Amino acid sequence: MTLSVTGGFSIGGGTSTPSTFRTTFYQTADDVSLIHGTHQLGFGGRLATGRSNTNAPQDNGFTFNGQSLGLGLADYMLGRPSGFTQRDTNVLYVRQWYTAAYAQDTWKATPKVTLNYGVRWQPFLQQEITNGYGVYNFDYNRFTQGIKSNIFKNAPAGFYYPGDPGFPSGKSGFNRRWAEFSPHLGLAWDVGGNGRTSVRASYGLSYEDLPMQWRIFTIQSPPWGNVISLTSPAGGLENPWSTYPGGNPFPTKFGADVPFVAFGDFQNLSYDLKPITVSSWNLSLQRQVASDWLASASYLGTQTLHVWTEAAANSAIYIAGNCQAGQFGLTTPGACSTTTNTNQRRRLYIEKPSVGQFIGNLGQFDNGGSQIYHGMLLSLQRRATRGVIVSGNYTWSHCIGDEQRNNQGQGFGPTETYIDPLNRRSNHGNCSADRRQIFNMTAVGETPSFSGKTLHMLASSWRLSGIFRKSTGGFLNITGGIDRALTGIASQRPVQVIENPYGDKSLKNFLNPAAFQQPALGTYGNVGYASVEGPGTWQLDTAVSRVFQVRENQKLEFRAEAYNLTNSLRKGNPATALNNPTFGQINSAADPRILQFALKYVF
């Protein structure tokens, strides 16, 4: 539970509840390789099944804001909460089968040219929810026609569940896709036939699997995720449900007559979603320089299609002007559109209030998103000579695409939509992992073995290694922090009024607040998604180690490591919400110097 007292204290939190996540995975695979002349043929297959059982209680609790006695602590001492919220436990039981098969051939076409080609079959199989929680579909035509579910009688018109007419078989909510084939092609050319210069190229297509926690948010939809909030419950802290009709409704008893709460959050998956498709290609030139150096230059490309994004299918409609009492939830005359009547201005509520009153946020998945990456990778490597190894690489790249949300292997919530419900490109911009320039350098050196007994014992065979990394900054998504469009959609962006968005790039003035302003009511800002570059970063890590031979079969290994050896300030990202008093300021940093020591005895 949680408990919050205004002007006093707070305890608990949504992540502190006892939860269980039990996952099992079994697979069998086999590969066969056959050499026939200049061909090396390969065949193989894989069959796997996984289960993931989740029981995650959500935060429930009381708030005391002082509305009874004027002091939060006083209300708490007398047990007079201003609010109480309770919801059901997240219960997600998932089962999924995976299967794939491939055939490939590596052909030594000439002494200088080798080809590799093949195809992989990887069907997109259903993800079964064994308890049926969080599996449903919404259709706007059924909504307008008033067609209701036979499974849950109180569900709003337009929603279908497993067992309803036309719903896909089983408890998955979408159809299988069997004809998913991914080709692969590779080329290696030894230009001079002496192994000193090579050209390599390849192309491959692959499909992404769904993570087993994908529906962790859909199970929070009614009726499984019913959330009931009581304002100033008459029974107080002792018995908040004393005046609620029927008493405490939790735990919810699921059945045909289970109730649906008002303005619940939903996510809609169509029956025929396509899997995410990734195409990758590259072209590289490698050249041995002198006897100890290897240089290479590579072009890398990746294109991702059918990216799953989410639109707000039931956003609020901005209505200009003033309204009378009783219109759009207004108790007194005033502006037609405010943040207090967002639900009453939602599209489905305006069309059919008697049905729309049960539908709040409605995220509509689509698979029309895309993302593309181009990169140039230059590298230089010196093989071990006189105990020293050196290598370095430099990458110049760019990634741009539709915003992808994936919370630690889960899906994304019903409110995490692109800001303009009619325009997926409103969240099209630089990728979250985009770093235009990256430089890496590593070096390893080892002291020689000295002949003198004392010198040999103290100075021989010490190994010193270091890693240096420097990169440009990631791209920041500047938000207004306020629902100025009055659509109920979060993460709206402001208007940029000065061409240069930066201040002097100091800790207290990295971004210039005067360069941005909130949009006019009912409008969107002109700032693009992830369009401002954050501060760059660098780091130097080192390690020193030595193995001491104690006896023939006993060794003692010492190792010391230093992360951020120079203990330098490496700036974090600035605050990016315009309504935040610290907007544009950097109040975080990467780790300071961290030292780590280890001693290992091997016998």
Long-range contacts (C-beta under 8 A, 24 or more apart in sequence): 1-59, 1-60, 1-61, 1-62, 2-59, 2-60, 2-61, 2-62, 3-61, 3-62, 3-63, 3-64, 4-61, 4-62, 4-63, 4-64, 5-63, 5-64, 5-72, 5-73, 5-75, 5-76, 6-63, 6-64, 6-65, 6-66, 6-72, 7-66, 7-71, 7-72, 7-73, 8-64, 8-72, 8-73, 8-76, 12-59, 12-61, 13-59, 14-58, 14-59, 17-56, 17-57, 17-58, 17-59, 18-57, 19-54, 19-55, 19-56, 19-57, 20-53, 20-54, 20-55, 20-56, 21-52, 21-53, 21-54, 21-56, 22-52, 22-53, 22-54, 23-50, 23-51, 23-52, 23-53, 23-212, 24-50, 24-51, 25-49, 25-50, 25-51, 26-50, 27-98, 38-107, 38-108, 38-109, 39-105, 39-106, 39-107, 39-108, 40-105, 40-106, 40-107, 41-103, 41-104, 41-105, 42-102, 42-103, 42-104, 42-105, 42-106, 42-118, 43-101, 43-102, 43-103, 43-104, 44-101, 44-102, 45-99, 45-100, 45-101, 45-102, 46-98, 46-99, 46-100, 46-101, 47-97, 47-98, 47-99, 48-97, 48-98, 48-99, 49-95, 49-96, 49-97, 49-98, 50-94, 50-95, 50-96, 50-98, 50-212, 51-93, 51-94, 51-95, 52-92, 52-93, 52-94, 52-212, 52-213, 53-92, 53-93, 53-94, 54-90, 54-91, 54-92, 54-93, 54-94, 54-213, 54-216, 55-89, 55-90, 55-91, 56-89, 56-90, 56-91, 56-92, 56-216, 57-89, 57-90, 58-87, 58-88, 58-89, 58-90, 58-220, 60-85, 60-86, 60-87, 61-85, 62-237, 62-240, 67-232, 68-232, 78-236, 79-236, 79-237, 79-238, 80-232, 80-236, 80-237, 81-232, 81-233, 81-236, 81-237, 81-240, 82-231, 82-232, 83-229, 83-230, 83-231, 83-232, 84-229, 84-230, 84-233, 84-240, 85-227, 85-228, 85-229, 85-230, 86-227, 86-228, 86-250, 87-225, 87-226, 87-227, 87-228, 88-224, 88-225, 88-226, 88-250, 88-251, 88-252, 89-251, 90-216, 90-219, 90-220, 90-225, 91-131, 91-133, 91-219, 91-224, 92-129, 92-133, 92-134, 92-213, 92-215, 92-216, 92-219, 93-129, 93-130, 93-131, 93-133, 94-127, 94-128, 94-129, 94-130, 94-212, 94-213, 94-215, 95-127, 95-128, 95-130, 96-125, 96-126, 96-127, 96-128, 96-210, 96-212, 97-125, 98-125, 98-209, 99-123, 99-125, 104-184, 111-190, 111-193, 112-189, 112-190, 112-191, 112-193, 113-187, 113-188, 113-189, 113-190, 114-187, 114-188, 114-189, 115-185, 115-186, 115-187, 116-184, 116-185, 116-186, 116-187, 116-188, 116-202, 117-183, 117-184, 117-185, 117-186, 118-183, 118-184, 119-181, 119-182, 119-183, 119-184, 120-181, 120-182, 120-183, 120-184, 120-206, 121-180, 121-181, 121-182, 122-180, 122-181, 122-182, 122-206, 122-207, 123-176, 123-177, 123-178, 123-179, 123-180, 124-176, 124-177, 124-180, 124-207, 124-274, 124-275, 125-176, 126-168, 126-170, 126-172, 126-174, 126-175, 126-176, 127-172, 127-210, 127-212, 127-214, 127-215, 128-170, 128-171, 128-172, 129-171, 129-172, 129-173, 129-215, 130-171, 131-171, 132-161, 132-162, 132-171, 133-215, 133-219, 133-224, 134-215, 134-218, 134-219, 134-220, 134-221, 134-224, 135-161, 135-162, 135-171, 135-172, 135-173, 135-215, 135-218, 136-160, 136-161, 136-173, 136-218, 136-221, 136-266, 136-268, 137-161, 137-167, 137-173, 137-268, 137-269, 137-270, 137-271, 138-266, 138-268, 138-313, 138-362, 140-313, 143-348, 143-352, 143-355, 144-351, 144-352, 146-355, 151-256, 152-223, 152-256, 152-258, 152-260, 153-256, 153-257, 154-223, 154-257, 154-258, 154-259, 154-260, 155-223, 155-260, 156-260, 156-355, 156-356, 156-358, 156-359, 157-352, 157-355, 158-355, 159-266, 168-271, 173-269, 173-271, 174-269, 174-270, 174-271, 174-272, 174-273, 175-271, 175-272, 177-274, 177-275, 180-207, 180-275, 182-206, 182-207, 195-288, 196-287, 196-288, 197-285, 197-286, 197-287, 197-288, 198-285, 198-286, 199-283, 199-284, 199-285, 199-286, 200-282, 200-283, 200-284, 200-286, 201-281, 201-282, 201-283, 201-284, 202-280, 202-281, 202-282, 203-279, 203-280, 203-281, 204-279, 204-280, 204-281, 205-277, 205-278, 205-279, 205-280, 206-277, 206-278, 206-280, 207-275, 207-276, 207-277, 207-278, 208-275, 208-276, 208-277, 208-278, 209-275, 210-275, 211-406, 211-409, 211-410, 211-411, 213-409, 213-410, 213-411, 214-410, 214-411, 215-411, 216-410, 216-411, 217-267, 217-410, 217-411, 217-412, 217-413, 217-414, 218-266, 218-267, 218-269, 218-411, 220-265, 221-264, 221-265, 221-266, 221-267, 221-414, 222-260, 222-261, 222-264, 222-266, 222-358, 223-252, 223-254, 223-258, 223-259, 223-260, 224-252, 224-254, 225-264, 225-265, 226-252, 226-259, 226-260, 226-261, 226-264, 227-261, 227-264, 228-261, 260-358, 261-358, 262-343, 262-357, 262-358, 262-360, 263-343, 263-346, 263-357, 263-358, 263-359, 263-360, 264-358, 264-359, 264-360, 265-360, 265-361, 265-362, 265-363, 265-413, 265-414, 265-415, 266-359, 266-360, 266-361, 266-362, 266-363, 266-414, 267-310, 267-362, 267-363, 267-364, 267-365, 267-411, 267-413, 267-414, 268-313, 268-362, 268-363, 268-364, 268-365, 269-365, 270-365, 270-366, 273-308, 273-365, 273-367, 274-306, 274-367, 275-306, 276-304, 276-305, 276-306, 276-307, 276-308, 276-367, 277-304, 277-305, 277-306, 278-302, 278-303, 278-304, 278-305, 279-303, 279-304, 279-305, 292-382, 292-383, 292-385, 293-380, 293-381, 293-382, 293-383, 294-380, 294-381, 294-382, 294-383, 295-379, 295-380, 295-381, 296-377, 296-378, 296-379, 296-380, 297-376, 297-377, 297-378, 298-376, 298-377, 298-378, 298-379, 299-374, 299-375, 299-376, 299-377, 300-373, 300-374, 300-375, 300-376, 300-377, 300-397, 301-372, 301-373, 301-374, 301-375, 302-372, 302-373, 303-370, 303-371, 303-372, 303-373, 304-370, 304-371, 304-372, 304-401, 305-370, 306-367, 306-368, 306-369, 307-367, 307-368, 307-369, 307-370, 307-371, 307-401, 307-402, 307-404, 308-365, 308-366, 308-367, 308-369, 309-365, 309-366, 309-367, 309-368, 309-369, 309-402, 309-403, 309-404, 309-418, 309-424, 309-427, 310-363, 310-364, 310-365, 310-366, 310-405, 310-412, 310-414, 310-416, 310-417, 310-418, 311-363, 311-364, 311-366, 311-417, 311-418, 311-421, 311-424, 312-361, 312-362, 312-363, 312-364, 312-417, 312-418, 312-421, 312-487, 312-488, 312-489, 313-347, 313-362, 313-363, 313-364, 313-421, 314-346, 314-347, 314-348, 314-356, 314-359, 314-360, 314-361, 314-362, 315-346, 315-347, 315-421, 315-487, 315-488, 315-489, 316-342, 316-343, 316-345, 316-346, 316-347, 316-486, 316-487, 316-488, 317-345, 317-346, 317-347, 317-350, 317-487, 318-345, 318-485, 318-486, 318-487, 318-521, 318-522, 319-345, 320-522, 337-486, 337-521, 337-522, 338-486, 339-483, 339-486, 342-483, 342-486, 342-488, 343-488, 345-486, 346-488, 361-414, 361-415, 361-488, 362-414, 363-413, 363-414, 363-415, 363-416, 363-417, 366-424, 368-424, 369-401, 369-402, 369-404, 369-424, 370-401, 370-402, 371-399, 371-400, 371-401, 371-402, 371-404, 371-431, 372-399, 372-400, 372-401, 373-397, 373-398, 373-399, 373-431, 374-398, 387-445, 387-446, 387-447, 387-448, 388-443, 388-444, 388-445, 388-446, 389-442, 389-443, 389-444, 389-445, 390-441, 390-442, 390-443, 391-441, 391-442, 391-443, 392-439, 392-440, 392-441, 392-442, 393-439, 393-440, 394-437, 394-438, 394-439, 394-440, 395-437, 395-438, 395-439, 396-436, 396-437, 397-434, 397-435, 397-436, 397-438, 398-430, 398-434, 398-436, 399-430, 399-431, 399-433, 399-434, 400-428, 400-429, 400-430, 400-431, 400-434, 401-428, 401-431, 402-427, 402-428, 403-427, 403-428, 403-429, 403-432, 403-529, 403-530, 404-431, 404-432, 415-489, 415-490, 416-490, 417-489, 419-485, 419-489, 419-491, 419-492, 419-493, 419-524, 420-524, 421-487, 421-489, 426-524, 426-529, 427-529, 428-529, 429-475, 429-477, 429-528, 429-529, 429-530, 429-531, 430-475, 430-529, 430-530, 430-531, 431-475, 431-530, 432-474, 432-475, 432-530, 433-474, 434-474, 434-475, 434-530, 435-471, 435-472, 435-473, 435-474, 436-472, 436-533, 437-471, 437-472, 438-469, 438-470, 438-471, 438-472, 439-468, 439-469, 439-470, 439-471, 440-467, 440-468, 440-469, 441-467, 441-468, 441-469, 442-466, 442-467, 442-468, 461-546, 461-547, 462-544, 462-545, 462-546, 463-544, 463-545, 463-546, 464-542, 464-543, 464-544, 465-542, 465-543, 465-544, 466-540, 466-541, 466-542, 466-543, 467-539, 467-540, 467-541, 467-542, 468-538, 468-539, 468-540, 469-538, 469-539, 470-536, 470-537, 470-538, 471-536, 471-537, 471-538, 472-533, 472-536, 473-533, 473-534, 473-535, 473-536, 473-537, 473-573, 474-533, 474-534, 474-573, 475-530, 475-531, 475-532, 475-533, 475-534, 476-530, 476-532, 476-533, 476-534, 476-573, 476-574, 476-576, 477-529, 477-530, 477-576, 478-511, 478-516, 478-527, 478-531, 478-532, 478-576, 478-578, 479-576, 479-577, 479-578, 480-518, 480-519, 480-525, 480-577, 480-578, 480-579, 481-577, 481-578, 481-579, 481-580, 482-518, 482-578, 482-579, 484-518, 484-519, 484-520, 484-521, 484-522, 484-523, 484-524, 484-525, 485-519, 485-522, 485-523, 485-524, 486-521, 486-522, 492-519, 492-524, 492-525, 493-524, 493-525, 493-526, 493-527, 493-528, 493-529, 494-518, 494-519, 494-525, 494-527, 494-578, 495-519, 495-525, 495-526, 495-527, 496-525, 496-526, 496-527, 501-532, 503-584, 505-535, 507-571, 507-585, 507-586, 507-587, 508-585, 508-586, 509-584, 509-585, 510-535, 510-571, 510-574, 510-584, 510-585, 510-586, 511-574, 511-576, 511-583, 511-584, 512-584, 513-578, 513-583, 513-584, 516-578, 517-578, 518-578, 518-579, 532-576, 534-573, 534-574, 535-571, 535-572, 535-573, 535-574, 535-586, 537-570, 537-571, 537-590, 538-568, 538-570, 539-563, 539-564, 539-570, 539-590, 540-564, 540-565, 540-566, 541-565, 553-603, 554-601, 554-602, 554-603, 555-601, 555-602, 555-603, 556-599, 556-600, 556-601, 556-602, 557-598, 557-599, 557-600, 557-601, 557-602, 558-598, 558-599, 559-597, 559-598, 559-599, 559-600, 560-595, 560-596, 560-597, 560-598, 561-595, 561-596, 561-597, 561-598, 562-593, 562-594, 562-595, 562-596, 563-591, 563-593, 563-594, 563-595, 563-596, 564-590, 564-591, 564-592, 564-593, 564-594, 565-593, 566-593, 567-592, 567-593
